Amino acid sequence: MKVFVLEDYEERTQWFSRVFVRHEMVLCNHAGLAKDILGTIKFDVILLDHDLEGDSFVASDHPNTGYVVAKALPDTANAETPVIIHSYNAEGADLMMAALGGRARKVPFDKLDLNDLLSAGSDPARQTSMGNGHT
């Protein structure tokens, strides 16, 4: 499975690396680079954080956020790729959901259980079990 992850927090990037050890994962921490990658490489699932650069509860009009990436996705090779938004920034996550329409799912990081996601395939709509104990 090809997985794209937009995340800047080191503990979370390590967790994603462990979960996707047997998969092809691209990890990115900047919106501009993410847009470039997602514009050319097709993925099976995309996981997006909103707040980047080590900041928390960033306004969505900041140029380096997951919202910037979410707005660009419909015009990329990943226009139909399932997306999971794992941000704690509820306002930013809601804007990302709106930009992505019905193909996105909002699951805060501490509720993610990507092992279940992998066993269910790349369709987040089939995901039923969440909870990994991460904070």
Phi and psi in degrees as GROMACS dihedral restraints (atoms count N, CA, C in turn):
[ dihedral_restraints ]
;  ai    aj    ak    al  type     phi  dphi    fc
    3     4     5     6     1   -98.2    20    10
    4     5     6     7     1   122.1    20    10
    6     7     8     9     1  -123.4    20    10
    7     8     9    10     1   134.3    20    10
    9    10    11    12     1  -112.5    20    10
   10    11    12    13     1   132.5    20    10
   12    13    14    15     1  -127.7    20    10
   13    14    15    16     1   124.5    20    10
   15    16    17    18     1  -102.8    20    10
   16    17    18    19     1   109.6    20    10
   18    19    20    21     1  -160.6    20    10
   19    20    21    22     1   142.9    20    10
   21    22    23    24     1  -117.6    20    10
   22    23    24    25     1   -12.9    20    10
   24    25    26    27     1   -82.3    20    10
   25    26    27    28     1   121.9    20    10
   27    28    29    30     1   -56.6    20    10
   28    29    30    31     1   -44.9    20    10
   30    31    32    33     1   -60.3    20    10
   31    32    33    34     1   -39.9    20    10
   33    34    35    36     1   -70.8    20    10
   34    35    36    37     1   -40.1    20    10
   36    37    38    39     1   -62.9    20    10
   37    38    39    40     1   -36.8    20    10
   39    40    41    42     1   -64.8    20    10
   40    41    42    43     1   -40.7    20    10
   42    43    44    45     1   -63.4    20    10
   43    44    45    46     1   -46.3    20    10
   45    46    47    48     1   -60.0    20    10
   46    47    48    49     1   -40.8    20    10
   48    49    50    51     1   -62.0    20    10
   49    50    51    52     1   -37.8    20    10
   51    52    53    54     1   -69.1    20    10
   52    53    54    55     1   -44.7    20    10
   54    55    56    57     1   -64.0    20    10
   55    56    57    58     1   -39.5    20    10
   57    58    59    60     1  -102.2    20    10
   58    59    60    61     1    26.3    20    10
   60    61    62    63     1   -58.2    20    10
   61    62    63    64     1   -31.2    20    10
   63    64    65    66     1   -98.2    20    10
   64    65    66    67     1    13.1    20    10
   66    67    68    69     1  -125.8    20    10
   67    68    69    70     1   164.2    20    10
   69    70    71    72     1   -85.0    20    10
   70    71    72    73     1   109.7    20    10
   72    73    74    75     1  -118.2    20    10
   73    74    75    76     1   134.4    20    10
   75    76    77    78     1  -110.7    20    10
   76    77    78    79     1   122.4    20    10
   78    79    80    81     1  -109.0    20    10
   79    80    81    82     1   130.3    20    10
   81    82    83    84     1  -137.0    20    10
   82    83    84    85     1   148.1    20    10
   84    85    86    87     1  -125.7    20    10
   85    86    87    88     1    15.7    20    10
   87    88    89    90     1  -139.6    20    10
   88    89    90    91     1   133.3    20    10
   90    91    92    93     1   -61.1    20    10
   91    92    93    94     1   -42.3    20    10
   93    94    95    96     1   -62.1    20    10
   94    95    96    97     1   -45.7    20    10
   96    97    98    99     1   -66.2    20    10
   97    98    99   100     1   -39.3    20    10
   99   100   101   102     1   -59.2    20    10
  100   101   102   103     1   -44.4    20    10
  102   103   104   105     1   -60.4    20    10
  103   104   105   106     1   -41.5    20    10
  105   106   107   108     1   -62.8    20    10
  106   107   108   109     1   -46.9    20    10
  108   109   110   111     1   -64.5    20    10
  109   110   111   112     1   -48.8    20    10
  111   112   113   114     1   -67.9    20    10
  112   113   114   115     1   -21.3    20    10
  114   115   116   117     1   -74.0    20    10
  115   116   117   118     1   -18.4    20    10
  117   118   119   120     1  -124.0    20    10
  118   119   120   121     1   -24.9    20    10
  120   121   122   123     1  -112.3    20    10
  121   122   123   124     1   129.7    20    10
  123   124   125   126     1   -85.1    20    10
  124   125   126   127     1   132.4    20    10
  126   127   128   129     1  -117.7    20    10
  127   128   129   130     1   161.9    20    10
  129   130   131   132     1   -88.4    20    10
  130   131   132   133     1   -29.1    20    10
  132   133   134   135     1  -153.8    20    10
  133   134   135   136     1   146.9    20    10
  135   136   137   138     1  -126.1    20    10
  136   137   138   139     1   132.6    20    10
  138   139   140   141     1  -117.3    20    10
  139   140   141   142     1   126.0    20    10
  141   142   143   144     1  -124.1    20    10
  142   143   144   145     1   133.0    20    10
  144   145   146   147     1   -96.2    20    10
  145   146   147   148     1   158.8    20    10
  147   148   149   150     1   -93.3    20    10
  148   149   150   151     1   -53.3    20    10
  150   151   152   153     1   -86.1    20    10
  151   152   153   154     1   127.2    20    10
  153   154   155   156     1  -123.9    20    10
  154   155   156   157     1  -178.8    20    10
  156   157   158   159     1    62.5    20    10
  157   158   159   160     1    25.4    20    10
  159   160   161   162     1    75.1    20    10
  160   161   162   163     1     5.3    20    10
  162   163   164   165     1   -92.0    20    10
  163   164   165   166     1   160.3    20    10
  165   166   167   168     1  -123.7    20    10
  166   167   168   169     1   142.8    20    10
  168   169   170   171     1    53.7    20    10
  169   170   171   172     1    52.1    20    10
  171   172   173   174     1   -78.2    20    10
  172   173   174   175     1   143.5    20    10
  174   175   176   177     1   -66.3    20    10
  175   176   177   178     1   143.4    20    10
  177   178   179   180     1   -68.6    20    10
  178   179   180   181     1   -13.9    20    10
  180   181   182   183     1   -83.3    20    10
  181   182   183   184     1    -1.3    20    10
  183   184   185   186     1   -66.5    20    10
  184   185   186   187     1   140.9    20    10
  186   187   188   189     1   -72.4    20    10
  187   188   189   190     1   -12.0    20    10
  189   190   191   192     1  -121.0    20    10
  190   191   192   193     1    74.3    20    10
  192   193   194   195     1  -137.3    20    10
  193   194   195   196     1   163.9    20    10
  195   196   197   198     1   -63.5    20    10
  196   197   198   199     1   -26.0    20    10
  198   199   200   201     1   -62.2    20    10
  199   200   201   202     1   -39.4    20    10
  201   202   203   204     1   -59.2    20    10
  202   203   204   205     1   -42.0    20    10
  204   205   206   207     1   -68.6    20    10
  205   206   207   208     1   -45.4    20    10
  207   208   209   210     1   -58.4    20    10
  208   209   210   211     1   -42.0    20    10
  210   211   212   213     1   -63.5    20    10
  211   212   213   214     1   -32.2    20    10
  213   214   215   216     1   -82.8    20    10
  214   215   216   217     1   -22.8    20    10
  216   217   218   219     1   -55.7    20    10
  217   218   219   220     1   -39.9    20    10
  219   220   221   222     1   -59.9    20    10
  220   221   222   223     1   -19.0    20    10
  222   223   224   225     1  -103.7    20    10
  223   224   225   226     1    22.8    20    10
  225   226   227   228     1  -119.4    20    10
  226   227   228   229     1   179.2    20    10
  228   229   230   231     1   -64.1    20    10
  229   230   231   232     1   -12.3    20    10
  231   232   233   234     1  -108.5    20    10
  232   233   234   235     1    28.0    20    10
  234   235   236   237     1   -58.3    20    10
  235   236   237   238     1   -27.4    20    10
  237   238   239   240     1  -111.1    20    10
  238   239   240   241     1     4.3    20    10
  240   241   242   243     1   -72.4    20    10
  241   242   243   244     1   134.2    20    10
  243   244   245   246     1   -60.9    20    10
  244   245   246   247     1   141.7    20    10
  246   247   248   249     1  -126.9    20    10
  247   248   249   250     1   136.8    20    10
  249   250   251   252     1  -117.3    20    10
  250   251   252   253     1   124.1    20    10
  252   253   254   255     1   -97.5    20    10
  253   254   255   256     1   117.4    20    10
  255   256   257   258     1  -111.1    20    10
  256   257   258   259     1    23.2    20    10
  258   259   260   261     1   -80.1    20    10
  259   260   261   262     1   147.2    20    10
  261   262   263   264     1   -85.3    20    10
  262   263   264   265     1   -10.4    20    10
  264   265   266   267     1   -79.2    20    10
  265   266   267   268     1    95.5    20    10
  267   268   269   270     1   -61.0    20    10
  268   269   270   271     1   -42.9    20    10
  270   271   272   273     1   -64.1    20    10
  271   272   273   274     1   -46.7    20    10
  273   274   275   276     1   -63.3    20    10
  274   275   276   277     1   -42.2    20    10
  276   277   278   279     1   -63.0    20    10
  277   278   279   280     1   -39.3    20    10
  279   280   281   282     1   -64.1    20    10
  280   281   282   283     1   -40.2    20    10
  282   283   284   285     1   -64.9    20    10
  283   284   285   286     1   -38.6    20    10
  285   286   287   288     1   -64.0    20    10
  286   287   288   289     1   -42.6    20    10
  288   289   290   291     1   -58.7    20    10
  289   290   291   292     1   -45.2    20    10
  291   292   293   294     1   -62.3    20    10
  292   293   294   295     1   -39.8    20    10
  294   295   296   297     1   -67.4    20    10
  295   296   297   298     1   -28.3    20    10
  297   298   299   300     1   -98.4    20    10
  298   299   300   301     1   -10.5    20    10
  300   301   302   303     1    66.7    20    10
  301   302   303   304     1  -146.8    20    10
  303   304   305   306     1   -76.3    20    10
  304   305   306   307     1    -2.7    20    10
  306   307   308   309     1   -95.3    20    10
  307   308   309   310     1     5.9    20    10
  309   310   311   312     1  -110.4    20    10
  310   311   312   313     1   154.1    20    10
  312   313   314   315     1  -131.4    20    10
  313   314   315   316     1   135.1    20    10
  315   316   317   318     1  -102.2    20    10
  316   317   318   319     1   117.0    20    10
  318   319   320   321     1  -138.6    20    10
  319   320   321   322     1   108.3    20    10
  321   322   323   324     1   -55.2    20    10
  322   323   324   325     1   149.6    20    10
  324   325   326   327     1   -51.4    20    10
  325   326   327   328     1   -42.0    20    10
  327   328   329   330     1   -69.8    20    10
  328   329   330   331     1    -7.4    20    10
  330   331   332   333     1  -104.4    20    10
  331   332   333   334     1    -3.8    20    10
  333   334   335   336     1   -70.1    20    10
  334   335   336   337     1   138.5    20    10
  336   337   338   339     1  -136.5    20    10
  337   338   339   340     1    87.0    20    10
  339   340   341   342     1   -73.2    20    10
  340   341   342   343     1   -18.6    20    10
  342   343   344   345     1   -62.4    20    10
  343   344   345   346     1   -40.9    20    10
  345   346   347   348     1   -64.8    20    10
  346   347   348   349     1   -40.0    20    10
  348   349   350   351     1   -59.2    20    10
  349   350   351   352     1   -45.8    20    10
  351   352   353   354     1   -64.1    20    10
  352   353   354   355     1   -38.9    20    10
  354   355   356   357     1   -71.8    20    10
  355   356   357   358     1   -24.4    20    10
  357   358   359   360     1   -87.1    20    10
  358   359   360   361     1    -5.7    20    10
  360   361   362   363     1    95.9    20    10
  361   362   363   364     1  -169.3    20    10
  363   364   365   366     1   -92.0    20    10
  364   365   366   367     1    10.8    20    10
  366   367   368   369     1   -96.1    20    10
  367   368   369   370     1   102.9    20    10
  369   370   371   372     1   -62.8    20    10
  370   371   372   373     1   -18.2    20    10
  372   373   374   375     1   -67.5    20    10
  373   374   375   376     1   -23.4    20    10
  375   376   377   378     1   -86.2    20    10
  376   377   378   379     1    -5.4    20    10
  378   379   380   381     1   -68.0    20    10
  379   380   381   382     1   130.0    20    10
  381   382   383   384     1  -122.1    20    10
  382   383   384   385     1   -31.4    20    10
  384   385   386   387     1  -107.6    20    10
  385   386   387   388     1   127.1    20    10
  387   388   389   390     1  -129.1    20    10
  388   389   390   391     1   153.1    20    10
  390   391   392   393     1   129.9    20    10
  391   392   393   394     1   108.4    20    10
  393   394   395   396     1  -119.8    20    10
  394   395   396   397     1    -2.8    20    10
  396   397   398   399     1    80.9    20    10
  397   398   399   400     1     0.9    20    10
  399   400   401   402     1   -78.6    20    10
  400   401   402   403     1   146.5    20    10
